[in-house]
Amino acid sequence: MKNIYKLLYGLPAALIIGMGLSCSDDDKYRVDPVIEGDFKLTFTAPQPETEIFIDREKENEAAVTFSWKMENDITDVSTFSYNFDMDKAGNNFETVTKVDSLGDKMTKSYTNKELFDLVLNHWKLNSNEDFEVEARVKGTNSVVGAKTKTSWATIKLFIRNGYKINIESPAEDTRIDLTADKGDENALDFAWKVVNKKDEENTSFSQKLIIDIAGNNFESAVTLEDITSKAYSHQQLTDLLKNQWSKRAGGLVKMEAKVIAVNTELTRDPVEKTFKFNVENNYKLPENIYPIGSAAPAGWDMNAMVALVQDEKNPNLFVFEGELHEGELKFPTVKGDWLADFILAHNPLNPEETLIPITTDWMDILIISGQDAMNDGSIDKKWKIETAGAYKVTIDLFEMKIKFEKI
């Protein structure tokens, strides 16, 4: 009987030991699941180097959709899950966007608003700046207990962001041949458009034009607010150069202009475009100036005229001192040539006036070719001398003025 008890007592222990030996043998020969094959993860959209345009007027529409595929001929690729992130190119993915865990989903989209927010708030870029991004996706097998397999794919894209200004005229570094005797004829047109990066015009921006001498950093600029274009005649541009920057006739002036457009609802930063142009005043100081007309000492005799005296210290000044009669007066620049340049009267308050009474103040002048004056009598404008006597007449070709003084 004692032997029977001993046998029964030892049976559980033997069973436990046997079970332990059996489990150890199973673990020894068990093999983990294998994800077989060489996997290749590639982007299918967009294509590398694609240009993505952020359209702030369609902020809830998709700006870009990334998609990809996992290729393997041996194993079902549905066993993979994906993580996606993106960074500004060149940052080595050190300033990536939030990593998106997408499960087995194989697409990732950004709306225009989401992409624009990344530009401003994540990468801290100018809201009109173009730049390059790198996107990457990581595929990892999701089979429990299997040996991990990971595959990566990357792609580069160009982001075209915000708005820009297209200058339609003048062309960069164009040369404006400024000639004072062309007066009110058009000399220079500024024209531009504010467009998105698809070159679609947007007219909702407040715009201004700034003009200055090149190299001044726009510190002595003329600023024209709330305009979308600007034209200058030869006379207006001559006056601008003279009055704003004291630039005299006869030389090349290098100019710079900038258009600034603002719409805070569409873009945080102003849109700016700077461009350069040159102004060349082709008018050269005449060697001589003569009085002619019924008020002149020699009357209308083109060959008997006596020249004004040019100031030795200031070659822009020509002076006449002598008797003038009652009548009309103008000033040719070449003796005996009715087709040469004439210095004629001009009343900016009444441009149609052709016979302008003299005053004791500085008066405006125009330089007009005799040929043009003969073809169009309305521009052949003269001064009216109402009282005969001795006069000093001073012509200033820098200021484009004339002054009559009784002596």
C-alpha positions in Angstrom: 0.0 0.0 0.0 2.9 2.4 0.8 4.3 1.9 -2.6 1.0 2.8 -4.2 0.9 6.1 -2.3 4.4 6.9 -3.3 3.5 6.3 -6.9 0.5 8.5 -6.8 2.4 11.2 -5.0 5.1 11.3 -7.6 2.9 11.3 -10.7 2.0 15.0 -10.8 5.6 16.0 -10.5 6.5 13.8 -13.4 3.7 15.2 -15.5 4.9 18.8 -14.8 8.5 17.9 -15.7 7.3 16.2 -18.8 5.3 19.2 -19.9 8.3 21.4 -19.4 10.4 19.2 -21.6 7.7 19.2 -24.2 7.4 23.0 -24.3 11.1 23.5 -24.6 11.2 21.2 -27.6 8.4 23.1 -29.3 10.2 26.5 -28.8 13.4 25.0 -30.1 11.8 24.1 -33.4 9.3 27.0 -33.9 9.9 29.4 -36.9 8.7 33.1 -36.9 6.5 34.2 -39.8 8.6 35.5 -42.7 7.8 38.5 -45.0 9.5 37.2 -48.1 10.9 39.0 -51.0 12.6 42.4 -51.8 10.1 45.2 -51.4 10.1 48.4 -53.4 8.2 51.5 -52.2 7.7 54.3 -54.8 5.7 57.4 -55.2 3.1 57.3 -58.0 2.0 60.9 -57.7 2.9 63.6 -58.1 5.8 63.2 -60.5 9.3 64.3 -59.2 10.1 68.0 -59.6 6.4 68.8 -60.2 5.4 72.4 -59.5 2.7 72.7 -56.9 0.8 76.0 -56.9 -0.7 77.3 -53.6 -4.0 79.0 -54.5 -5.1 81.2 -51.6 -8.4 81.8 -53.3 -9.3 78.1 -53.1 -8.0 77.4 -49.6 -10.2 74.3 -49.0 -9.3 72.6 -52.2 -6.5 70.1 -52.4 -3.2 71.6 -53.4 -1.3 68.3 -53.7 -2.1 64.6 -53.2 0.7 62.2 -52.6 0.2 58.5 -53.5 2.5 55.5 -53.5 2.7 51.8 -54.1 4.6 48.9 -52.6 5.8 46.3 -55.1 6.6 42.6 -54.3 5.8 39.5 -56.5 6.0 37.1 -53.6 4.0 38.5 -50.6 0.8 40.4 -50.2 1.8 44.0 -49.7 -1.3 44.7 -47.6 0.8 43.6 -44.6 2.4 47.1 -44.6 1.5 50.3 -42.7 2.8 53.7 -43.6 4.2 56.9 -42.0 4.4 60.1 -44.0 6.3 63.4 -43.4 7.7 66.3 -45.3 10.3 69.0 -45.0 11.9 72.0 -46.8 14.5 70.6 -49.1 18.0 70.8 -47.7 17.0 70.6 -44.1 17.8 66.8 -43.9 14.3 66.2 -42.5 15.3 68.0 -39.3 12.3 70.3 -39.5 9.8 67.9 -40.7 6.0 68.2 -40.5 4.1 66.1 -38.0 4.6 62.4 -38.9 1.3 61.0 -40.1 0.6 57.4 -39.2 -1.7 56.3 -42.1 -2.2 52.6 -41.4 -2.5 50.8 -44.7 -3.7 54.0 -46.5 -1.4 54.9 -49.4 -2.3 58.5 -50.0 -1.7 61.9 -48.2 -3.3 65.2 -49.2 -2.8 68.8 -48.3 -5.3 71.6 -49.0 -4.1 75.0 -50.1 -4.8 76.3 -46.6 -2.8 73.5 -44.9 0.1 74.0 -47.2 0.0 77.7 -46.7 0.0 77.3 -42.9 3.1 75.1 -43.1 4.8 77.9 -45.1 4.0 80.6 -42.6 3.9 78.8 -39.2 6.1 75.7 -39.6 8.9 76.7 -41.9 8.6 80.5 -41.2 8.9 81.5 -44.9 7.9 84.6 -46.8 4.3 84.1 -47.9 5.3 84.8 -51.5 8.4 82.7 -51.5 9.0 79.7 -53.9 10.9 76.8 -52.5 11.6 73.1 -52.8 10.2 70.4 -50.5 11.1 66.7 -49.9 8.4 64.3 -48.9 9.0 60.7 -47.7 7.0 57.7 -46.8 8.1 54.7 -44.7 6.4 51.3 -45.1 6.7 48.8 -42.3 5.2 45.3 -42.2 2.4 44.9 -39.7 2.4 41.1 -39.3 2.5 40.3 -35.6 5.6 38.3 -34.6 7.2 38.6 -38.1 10.7 39.9 -38.6 10.3 43.7 -39.4 10.8 44.8 -42.9 11.0 48.6 -43.7 11.1 50.4 -47.1 11.4 54.1 -47.8 10.6 56.4 -50.7 11.3 60.1 -51.1 10.3 62.7 -53.7 11.2 66.4 -54.4 8.6 69.0 -55.5 8.7 72.8 -56.1 6.1 74.9 -54.2 5.0 78.0 -56.1 3.5 80.1 -53.4 1.6 83.4 -53.2 1.6 86.1 -55.9 4.1 88.0 -58.1 4.2 91.1 -60.1 4.7 90.9 -63.9 6.2 94.2 -65.3 4.9 94.8 -68.7 6.7 98.0 -69.4 9.3 99.3 -69.3 11.6 96.4 -70.1 14.4 95.8 -67.7 17.3 98.1 -68.4 15.5 99.8 -71.2 16.7 103.2 -72.3 14.3 106.2 -72.5 15.4 108.7 -75.0 14.2 111.8 -73.3 13.9 114.9 -75.5 12.6 118.1 -73.9 11.4 119.5 -77.3 8.8 116.7 -77.5 6.9 118.3 -74.6 3.7 116.4 -74.0 4.5 113.4 -76.1 4.6 110.1 -74.2 8.1 109.1 -73.1 7.6 106.4 -70.5 4.8 104.0 -69.6 4.8 102.0 -66.3 2.5 99.0 -66.6 2.3 95.8 -64.5 -0.1 93.1 -63.3 -0.4 91.2 -60.0 -0.8 87.6 -60.7 -0.7 84.3 -58.9 2.0 81.8 -59.7 -0.1 80.5 -62.6 0.0 83.9 -64.1 -3.7 84.5 -63.5 -4.3 88.2 -62.7 -5.8 89.4 -59.4 -7.0 93.0 -59.2 -7.9 93.0 -55.5 -4.5 94.3 -54.4 -3.7 97.8 -53.3 -0.7 98.9 -55.3 1.9 101.7 -55.4 4.8 102.7 -57.5 8.1 104.0 -56.1 10.7 105.6 -58.4 14.2 106.7 -57.5 17.7 107.2 -58.8 19.5 103.8 -58.8 21.7 103.2 -55.8 19.6 105.5 -53.5 17.9 102.5 -51.8 14.6 104.4 -52.4 15.5 106.9 -49.7 14.8 109.9 -52.0 12.0 108.2 -54.0 8.8 109.5 -55.5 5.9 107.4 -54.2 2.6 107.1 -56.2 -0.2 105.5 -54.2 -3.2 103.5 -55.4 -2.3 103.2 -59.0 -2.1 100.3 -61.5 -0.1 102.1 -64.2 1.6 105.4 -64.8 2.6 107.4 -67.9 5.1 110.3 -68.2 5.5 112.7 -71.0 8.9 114.0 -72.0 8.1 117.3 -70.2 6.9 115.5 -67.0 9.9 113.2 -66.9 12.2 116.2 -67.5 10.5 118.1 -64.6 10.7 115.0 -62.3 14.4 114.6 -62.8 15.0 118.2 -62.3 12.7 118.9 -59.3 13.1 115.7 -57.4 16.8 114.8 -57.9 18.3 117.9 -59.5 19.4 116.0 -62.6 20.2 118.4 -65.4 19.6 117.7 -69.1 22.3 116.2 -71.2 23.4 113.0 -69.3 22.5 109.4 -68.7 20.5 108.8 -65.5 20.2 105.3 -64.1 16.8 104.8 -62.5 15.1 102.2 -60.3 11.5 101.5 -59.7 9.5 99.2 -57.4 5.9 98.1 -57.4 4.4 97.0 -54.1 1.1 95.2 -53.9 -0.8 94.5 -50.6 -3.7 92.2 -49.8 -3.6 90.9 -46.3 -6.5 88.5 -46.8 -4.5 86.6 -49.4 -0.9 87.0 -48.4 0.8 88.0 -45.2 3.8 89.7 -46.9 3.6 92.5 -49.5 4.3 91.4 -53.1 7.2 93.4 -54.5 9.0 93.8 -57.8 12.0 96.0 -58.5 13.3 96.8 -61.9 15.8 99.2 -63.5 15.7 101.6 -66.5 17.8 104.4 -67.9 16.9 107.9 -69.0 19.1 109.6 -71.6 18.3 113.2 -72.4 19.4 113.6 -76.0 18.9 117.4 -76.1 22.3 119.1 -76.2 22.8 122.7 -75.2 22.7 125.0 -78.3 25.8 126.9 -79.2 23.7 130.0 -79.6 20.2 131.4 -79.0 18.8 134.4 -81.0 15.8 136.7 -80.6 13.4 136.9 -83.6 10.0 138.3 -84.2 8.3 141.7 -84.5 9.5 142.6 -81.0 13.2 141.6 -81.7 15.9 144.2 -82.6 16.3 142.6 -86.1 12.6 141.8 -86.5 12.0 138.7 -88.6 15.3 138.8 -90.4 16.8 135.3 -89.8 20.3 136.4 -91.0 20.5 139.7 -89.0 19.9 138.2 -85.5 22.4 138.9 -82.7 23.1 136.0 -80.3 22.4 136.0 -76.6 25.4 135.8 -74.3 26.1 132.4 -72.7 27.1 132.5 -69.1 30.7 131.4 -68.7 30.1 129.8 -65.2 26.7 128.3 -66.0 26.4 127.2 -69.6 22.7 126.6 -69.1 22.1 130.4 -68.9 21.7 132.6 -71.9 21.2 136.4 -71.5 19.9 139.2 -73.8 20.2 142.8 -72.8 18.8 145.5 -75.3 15.8 147.1 -76.7 12.6 145.2 -77.4 9.6 146.5 -79.4 6.0 145.9 -78.9 5.1 142.6 -80.6 5.9 138.9 -80.8 9.1 137.1 -79.7 10.6 133.7 -79.9 14.1 132.3 -80.0 15.7 130.1 -82.7 19.0 128.3 -82.0 20.5 128.4 -85.5 20.9 131.5 -87.6 19.2 131.3 -91.0 17.5 127.9 -90.4 13.8 127.9 -89.9 13.8 124.1 -89.3 16.2 124.2 -86.4 15.1 124.1 -82.7 13.2 127.0 -81.3 12.7 128.1 -77.7 9.0 128.8 -77.5 6.5 130.0 -74.9 4.4 127.7 -72.8 1.6 128.3 -70.4 0.9 125.1 -68.4 -2.3 126.6 -67.0 -3.6 127.2 -70.6 -1.6 124.9 -73.0 -3.7 126.1 -75.9 -2.6 129.8 -75.5 -0.3 130.7 -78.5 0.6 134.3 -77.6 1.5 134.7 -74.0 2.0 138.1 -72.4 5.3 138.4 -70.5 5.4 138.9 -66.7 8.2 139.7 -64.3 8.2 136.1 -62.9 10.0 133.1 -64.3 7.9 131.6 -67.1 7.9 128.1 -68.7 9.5 127.4 -72.0 9.5 124.5 -74.5 12.1 123.5 -77.1 10.3 122.6 -80.3 11.8 121.9 -83.7 11.1 124.5 -86.4 9.9 121.7 -88.7 7.2 120.7 -86.2 6.2 124.3 -85.6 5.8 124.9 -89.3 3.7 121.8 -89.7 1.5 122.6 -86.7 0.9 126.3 -86.1 -0.8 125.6 -82.8 2.6 124.7 -81.2 4.4 127.8 -82.5 3.8 129.7 -79.3 5.4 133.1 -78.7 5.7 135.8 -76.0 3.8 139.1 -76.3 5.8 142.2 -75.5 3.2 144.8 -74.6 5.6 147.7 -73.7 8.6 148.6 -75.7 11.8 149.4 -73.8 15.2 148.1 -72.5 15.0 144.5 -71.2 17.2 141.9 -69.7 16.0 138.4 -70.8 17.4 135.3 -69.1 16.9 131.8 -70.5 17.7 128.9 -68.1 17.8 125.6 -70.0 18.3 123.6 -66.8 15.2 124.9 -65.2 13.5 125.3 -68.6 12.4 128.9 -67.7 12.7 132.4 -69.0 12.5 135.8 -67.2 11.9 139.3 -68.6 13.2 142.2 -66.6 12.9 145.9 -67.5 16.2 147.7 -67.2 
